[in-house]
């Protein structure tokens, strides 16, 4: 399994307590993931700087087709997983798996062949403007999550938080958001409580700013547990119920 997908799974599900008679240890906190963006033309030293200090992954934007240069960036990241943003299908001929990448970010113009690649994490970049039917259709697509690019926004608004929840609810997918490191702690907590599992910092941000964001993420409170009362269960309709007080016999509904 992709390393980044495994981390996101732990964020979403939490760590299960081990079975059997074992010493009780403190639970491991799995918080929001921090992914640092880096441009494909950046130097290896930049990748090394961004990969330190608690960054969970690197995402290479505008990778181009220089395999040797991309290999240097991935190698410089060390044990931190690296991914590539395959924007517009322009880099479809790039042998991403041979470079050592752990995941890819796709858009709607990317080749559908990526969906059958089980060896890497696959994330689809989507927009808020997608209608309900398209968002619900994402539930049937074999991807590990969706990404929303909000890097151009200076402020996280209430409307955005609502739209993030809508996207998560309709698609049933893990959500990552591209946001500038200038986001405030209150805004970050709002996204975390709304269900956002990871933040991607766009290229051009300094390693210092990324590390400040790491500290903010580590300071976030635990995500509030959702009540079960709001869950609606729909059962298939398999019969007709006769509701007449004068009738002594009522037709039974078969659910088999």
N, C-alpha and C positions, 0 to 999 in steps of 0.2 A: 504493500500500500504506500501511496505517496506520504511523505513525512508531514507535509503541511495539512493534508486531508486528515491524517491521524490526529494531529493536534486539534483541528477544528472539531473532530468527533468528540474528543475529550472535553472541549469547551461546551459543546452542545449537550452531551450526555452526563458529563461529570465522571469522576473515578468511582467505580463500584468497589465496595468494601470486600476484602478477601474473605473467602469462606474458610471455615475450620477454626481451630483454637490457636490463635496467633496473637502476639502482643499488639495492643491497640496503638496506632501511631496517629499523629495529627494529619488531617486531610490535606491533600495537595491542592492548592488553589489553582484552578485553570481559568484564567481571565481572558479578556479581549486580546486577540493577536495583533501584532504590529509588523507590518510589511513595509520595507523601505523601497521606494522606486529609484531606479538609476537609469540614466540614458545609455544606450548601447555604445556610444562613442566615448564614454567615461574611461578614466584610467583605472588600472587594477587597484591602485592604492585607495581610490575612492570606494570601490566595492569592499575592500578590507576594512576601511574606516566605518562604513555604514553597517557592516555585519557584526560589529562589536557592540557591547553595551546593551544586550537584551533584545536586539532585533530578531524576530522569529523567522523572517525570510526576506529575500530580495526579489524584486520584480523588475526585469529589464525591459524598458520601453524603447521603441524604435531600434530593434536589434539589428536590422540590416541582414546581410548574408555573409558577413565576415566571420566564419566559423572559428578561426584561430583567436580572434579578439574576444569572442563570446566565451570561449573556453577559458581564457585568462580571467575574465570577470567571475565566472563560476568557481574557478579554482581559488581565486582570491577571497571568496566568501567563506571558504573553509567548510565547517560542518553546518553552516546555515543554508537551508534549502534555497535554491534559486528557481525562478520561473521566468517565462518569456511572454510578453504581450504580443500576440499575433494579430495585429490590427489590419483589418481590411484584406486579409489573405495575401498580403504582399510578400510575406516570408514563408509561404506554404512549402517551398522546396527545401527549407532549412531542416536538417536532420536533428531536431531538438533533443531526442533521446540520446544521441551519440555525444552530445555536449555535456551531459550530466545534469540536465535540468530535472526538477522534481514536479513541476506543474506548468500549465499554460493558461493564459487568459485569451479567450476567443471572442470574436464579435459575430454578428449575423452573416457576414460575408466570408467567414472562415470555412474551410472545407469540412464537410460533414464526416470525413474519414477520422477526424480527431475524436469523435464521439465513441469510436470503437477501440481507442487506445486506452487499455485498462492499466497500463503501467505508470501513468502519470495522472496527477490531479488535473481536472478540467473545469474551468470557470468561464461563465458566459457574461460578457458585459452587456447590460441592459439599460433602458431608460425608464424614468418614471412614467413617461407618456404611453407606455404599453397598455393596451386595453385589458379588461378583465379576462377575456377569452384567451389571449396570448399568455398572460401570466399564469393562468391555470394550466395551460398546455405545457408549461415548463416542468410541471410535476412529472410528466411522462418522458422527459428527456434525460438521458443518462449523463448527467453532469454532477459535479460535486458542490456547486454553489454558484451564486450570481454576484456580479460586481456592478455597483452604481458609481459613476464618475460625478462627484460633487466638488471637484477640486476648484471649480471657478466660483464657488459660493464663499462669501466672506463671513457668513453667519449661518449657523444651523437653526432653522426655524421650527416652530411647532408643526407647520404644514409638512415639512420634510420628515419629521419624526413619525407623523401619521402615515405618510406615504411609504416609509420604510416598513412599518408594521403591515401595511396593506400588501406590499410586495412579498414579505415573508409568509403571510397568511395564505395568499392565493397561490404562490408558487411552491410552497413547502420546502424551499431551498435555504441553505446557509447563505447569509448576506455579508459581503465585504463592501466597504465604502472607501472610495478615493477621496481623501480630505487633506487640506493643508495642515501642517503641524501647529499652526496658530490657533487651532480650535481650543476653546476654554475647557476647564475641568467640568463645569456644569453641563456644557453641550455634550461632552464625551460621555458623561454619566447618563444623559438622556438617551443617547444612541444605544448605549449598553443595555439599559433597561427596556428599550424598544425592541431589542432582539438582534442588534448588529453584533456579529461575532468577531469582526476584524476591521482594522483601519489600514489603508494603503496610503502612504505619504508619496505624493508625486515627485518626479525627478527634480533636481535643483535645490532641494532642501539640504541644509548642512547637517552633518552628523550630530552636532551639538543640539540642534533643534529636535532631531529625531529622538535623541536620548532623553530630552526633557519630556517629550510625549510619552516615552516609556515609563518614566516616573509617575506621570499622571495616570496612566493605565494601571500601574501597580497599586495606586492609591484608591482605585474604584471600589465601592462597596460590593458585596455579593449581589448577584442579580436576584431580584425579588421573584419568588415562586408564584406562578400563575394559578389562580383558583380553578378547580375543575368544573365549577358551576356554569362556566360560559361555553363549555364544549357541547356541541350539538351532534347527536347521533342520528343518522338517517338510516332507517331500515327499509328493505324492499317491500313494496305493496303487493301482497300475494293473495288477496281475497277481499271480500266485501263484508263489512260489519253492519248489521241491522240494529239500529238503536230506536226501538219502539217500546214504550213502557207496557203497552197492552199485550205484547207478544210474550209468551212464556218461554219460547225457545229462541235463542240468539245464535245466528250462524257463526261458527268458529273461524278464526283466521289462521291459516296454515302458513308457517314460516319455513317449511321444509322445501 
